Every structure is written in C-alpha cells, then in structure tokens.
Amino acid sequence: MLSRMTARYGVRVWLALATVYVVWGSTFIALAIVVRDLPPFLAMAMRHLAAGALLLAFALPRGDRSGDRIGRPQIVAALVFGSLLFVAGHGALAWAQQTLPAGVAALLIGTIPIWMVLFDRAVFGRRLQRSTYVGVAVGFAGLAFLFDPFGDGAIDRTAALVTVLSAMCWAAGSVYSRGAPLPRRPLVSAGLASVCGGTLLAGYSLLSGEVGQAQWTSEALLAVGYLVVVGSLVGFTTYVWLLRSAPISLVSTYAYVNPIVAVALAWALLGEAITLQMVVAGAAVLVSVATILRSSRTTVEPGRGLLRRRPVAVVAASEPTA
C-alpha cells in the first residue's frame, strides 16, 4: 500500500509533506521555549521582520516583477492581512503560550479549518454539505470538552480562549486574502505581510515596554532563529511547492497531522502530560477537520453571503501554525 502511494505521488512529494508535518508541528515547541525569556509580541516582531525581509530579498528579484509591484493598495492589503495572521494570530498565540501547554495550543489552533468554513459560508455564501455541519458540531463538542467550563479548570481558560480567537483571526485573514490586492506570487505576498505584521508587532512591543522585560538568553534567540529559518522559510516554501506539485486533498492533511506531531513533541521534549481530556478533545477536533476537508471537495452552488461570489476550496492561505 505504502509503495503504491509513494509511486503515485513521488518520493519528493512525501518528503516535502513530512517536512511540513514535522516543521509546523515543532513550531509550537519552539514558541514555548521563546516565551520563557522573551516577551511574546517582541519575539514575534523579531520573527516576522526577519522572515519577511528574507522572503522579499529572495522572491522580488525573481519571476514576474511587473505583477508583483508593491504600491499603496498592496501595502494596505498586507497590513490587514499581516494584522490578522501575525499580530492577532501569532502574537496572541505567543501571549497565550506563556501559560498554555504547547500541545493544548496546537489542538486549539487545529480548529482553523472549522472557522474557515464558517467564515466562507458567512462571507462568500458557500453552501455547506450536511456532513460539514456534522463536522463543525463535532469540533465544537471537542472544544467544549477541552475547555471543561464546569470542571476544575485544568487549563488556563483565558489563554485557551485567546488561542481560539487567534485561530479565528488566522482563518479570517486567510479568507480575506482571496480577494485582497496582494502581490500575485505567494512568497512576495507572504514576505510583505510578514514585514507589515512584524512592524505592527514591533510598534506595540515598544509602546508596551516589552523590550525592558526581555531576557536575551541564547536558548530564546536560537528558538527565534528556528522559527524564522525552519518555521517560516523552510516550512512555507515547502508548502508553496506542495500546492503546485500535489493534490490539495493530500496537502491539506497537514491540518490534522500537525496537532498530533505537536502533542507528541511537547510530550517528548517539554515533558508535557497527555491527558485523557486532551486525547478525547483532540480526537473530536481531528475528526471534525477531516470531515470538513473531505466535504470541501464537493462543489455546491453558493448562497447568500456578505460578499456574493463563488468561493474556492477551504485551505489556509498561509502558514497555519505557531
């Protein structure tokens, strides 16, 4: 079976897919290490300013320069896109991971496809299959079980809620990017959004006095470097290559494999416990995501939405991780 699957898609595709699984799953562990010593918004500002500058330096001299001109419309769009993904997305996640275990954070971020399909329905009027509604319901049941609102509060519920809001903002930014006047090439638009998001993060960090709170340990700096080089550059460029080289249905499996990888790495490297609550809630979220992704392959006529236009398949527009 494995040999037939390998022959069908090729060794390079499977190696690239494994890279995305491991790299994006491991970013939650790197982020947990970073926020031990560096304030969250300062750390994310460093990450995205560096990653965005490197992406633009690599991508701008290559390819269709006329199609990737950066003017006022592109900068405004990148500010909105970068705010949703990197400020409200990564910045809020980094803040939450100061008290929230990396494995739990990964499970909560794994709900991004759930929020995307709901935003797709509300904004673009994309009618949903019955199985999609079932998937959404199962996902919310998993979230409720993980939050355990009437229990003894095993996790920081405020941090967990902020992480869910982070996932919602990432999904909203991904949906927004479909019609936004961003540069056409993914590497250029991602680089520009990273620089814009990093600039906003840096501004907030300076105004809030985070710089004075930083402890510039080698461990934290190495973890930031890992997020820049491995998480953003290696992970995202591999993901873009996969989108052009493999079926979307195969590439989208990262959405339910990454949380599993993150939970396993958090247990192995950080000594985090894997509780029955996490297993049950995580299983519900993964079943939900798998059901939604499977249902999204079927074309359904659009209904009414805030913007009535034919939507595209539900796949995150950029890096859906820590």
N, C-alpha and C positions, 0 to 999 in steps of 0.2 A: 504493500500500500504506500509506504513512505517513498520507495523508489519510483513508483508511478507518479506521485505528486511532485517529486524532485524533477523527473524528466519532463513533466508538463510545463512547469514554470521556470526551470533552470536553477542551477546552484546559486548564481549571483542574487536572484530574487530572494531565495530563502535566507542567504547570509545577510542581505540588507534588512529583511523583515526581522530576523533575530537581533540585529543591531538596534533597530527601533524599539523592540520589546525591552531589551536589557538597558539601553541608554535612557529611554524615557522613564522606565521604571526606577532606575537608580537615581534620577534627579531628586526624588523625594528624600532620599537618604543624604545626599549632598546638601540639600537645603536645610535639613535638620541639623547638620554639623555647622553650617554657616551661621544660623541664628543663635547658636550658643554664645558667640562672641561679637558678631556684628549686628547692629540694628537692622530690622527687616527691609525698610524702604531704601536705606543706604546700600545694602547688599544688592538689592535688585536693580538699583540705579547703576551700580558698577557693572553688573552682569549685562544689562541691556545696552548701555552705552558702548561697551567694548564689543559685544556681539554684533550690534547694528553697524558700527563703524567697519568691522572686518567684513561683514557681508556686503556692504556697499562698495568697499575697496576692491573686493573680488568681482562683484557682479557688474558694476557700472561700466568698466572698460570693455566688457564683452557683450556680444549679442546686439539686439536692436536698440541702439541708443536713442533714436528718434521716438520710439514707442515708450521709452522709459524716462522721458523728460520730467523733471521734478519742478513743478510750479506751485502756485498758491493752492489750487484745488487738490493736488496730491498731498501737500503738506497738511492741509486742514483734514483731509480724509485720514491721513496717517496719525494725526493727533487723536482723532476719535477712536480709530482702530487700536492704536497703542494704549490709549487710556483704558479701554475696556479689557484688552488682553493682558497688558503688562503692569498697569497701575492697579486697577480693580481686580484683575486676575492674579497675576504673580505677586504683586505687592501685598494684597490681602491674604493670600495663601501663606506667604512668608511670615506675616504677622501672626497668623493662626498657629503655624507650626512651632512657635515658641512654647506652646503648652500642649499642642495636639500631637499624638504619636504619628510618625510618618506613614505607617500602614493605614491608620484610620483616615488620614488626609487623602491618601491615594484612592481609597474606596469612595470617598465623598466626591473627589474630582472625577472619578469614573462615571458620574451621573451626567457629564456634559452632553452625550448624545440624547438623553432624555429631555434636557432643557432645549436642545437644538430643535428637536421635532415639535415641541410645543411652540417655540417661537416661530418656526416655519409655518405652523398652522395659523397662528395669530396674525403674523405679518404678511405672509405671501398667500394665505388661503389654501395651503396644501391639505387636501382631504386625507384623513388617516384611515388605514385599514383597522378592522376590529382588533386584529392581533396586536397592532401598535398601541391601542388603548389599554389592552391587557398588559402589555409590556410596561407602559407608564405606571399603571396601578401597582404592578409587582415592584417596580423600582421605588415608588413612594412608600410601599409597605416596608421595604428594606431600610429606607432612610429612617422611618419611624422607629423601627426596631433598634437601629444603631443609636439614635438619639435617646430612646427609652425615657420619654418625658415624665413618666410616673414612677420611674425606678430610683435607684440610689445615686445616679449621676456619676457613672464610672468614667465618663469623658467630660472634658470641658465643653459644655453645650454652647457657650458663646463663641468659642473658637470653631466649633463644628458648624455653627450657623454661618459664620463669616466664610468658612471654606465652601459651603453650599452657594453662598452669594458669589464667591469667586468663580465657581463653575458656571453659574448663571451668566455672569458678565463675559466669561470666555465664549459661551455659546452665543450671546447677543452680539459680540464682536465678530464672530465667525459669520453669522447671518448678515450683519451689516456689510461685511466686506464684499458680498456678492455683487452689490450694485454701486459700491463706492468707487470714485475715480482714482483708485490706486494705480501705481505703475503696473504694467501688464505682466512682467516676469515676477514669479513668486519670490525669488531671492532679493530682488530690488524692493518690492513692497514690504517684505518682512524686515529687511535692513532699515528702511525708512521708518517703519512703525516702531522698531526697536529703539532707534535713536530718539524719536519723539517721545515714546513712553519712558525711556531712560532719563530724558531731560526733565519731564514732569516729576518723576520719582526723585531725581536729584534736588529739584526745587523744594519739594515737600520735606525731604530729609534735612536740607539746610535750615528751612524755616522752623522745623520742629526741634532742632538742636540735637539730632541723632549723631552727628559727627563727633561731638564731645563724649558720647556714650560708647563709642566703638573701642573694641579691644583688638588690635591688629595682630592676631596670632597667625602663625604660619599655617595652622590647620584650617582656619577660616579662609584665608587667602587662597590656599590650594583648592578648597571646596568651591570657591567662587570661580577660580580658573577652570575647574572641571565643568561647572555649569555653562561657562562661556564656550569652551572649546568642544567638549563632548556633548553636553546637553543641547546647546543652540546650534553650533556649526555642524558637527558630525550628524547629530540626530535629525536636524531639519533638512539638510541637503540630501541625506539618505531617504527621508520621507518624500521629498520632491521627486527624486529619481524613481522611487517606487510608484508614485502616482502615474508616471509616464510609462512604466515597464510592467506593471502587474494589474490585475483586475481590482477595481475598487472594493469589491466584496472581500478580497483577500487582504488588501492593505488595511481596511477598516477593522480587522481583528485586533489591532493594537488597542482599541478602546476597551476590550475586556481582558486582554492579556496583561497590559501594563499594571493594573492594580494587583494582580496576582504576583507579578515579579516584585513590585514594591513591597508588598506584605512579607514575602519570603526574604528579601534582602534586609528589611528592617528587623526581622527576627534574627537573621544570621549575623548582621554587622552591628546592630544597635542594641541587641538584646531585648527587643520589644516582644511582649507576650501576644500570642494569637489566641484570643478568647472565643468561646462559643458564640457570643454575641456578634463578633466580627465575622465569623465564618457564615453564620446564617444570613446576616445583613448583606455581606459581600456576595454570597451566592444569589440572593434576590436581585441585587443591582446588576450582576453579570448576566443573569437570565433576562432581565429587562433590556439591557443593552443589546444582547444577541438577538432578541425578538424584534426590537426596533430596527436594527440594521438589516435583518432579513426581510422585514416588511417593506423597507425603503426601496427595495429593488423593483417593486411593482409600481407601475405608473398609474396614477389616479388623477382624474380631472380636477383642477384647482377650484376651490370655492371662494368665498369672500374672505378677504383679509385686509389689514390696514393698507397694504400695497398689493394690488391685484396684479400678479404676474406669475408666470409659470416657474415654479421652483426647481431646484436641482437636487441631486441626491444628498442625503444627510451625512456629510463628512466634515469634520473640523477643518477650518481653513488654514490652520497653522498648528504650532506645537501645543497639544492639549495636555500638558503636564506641568510639573513644578518648574 
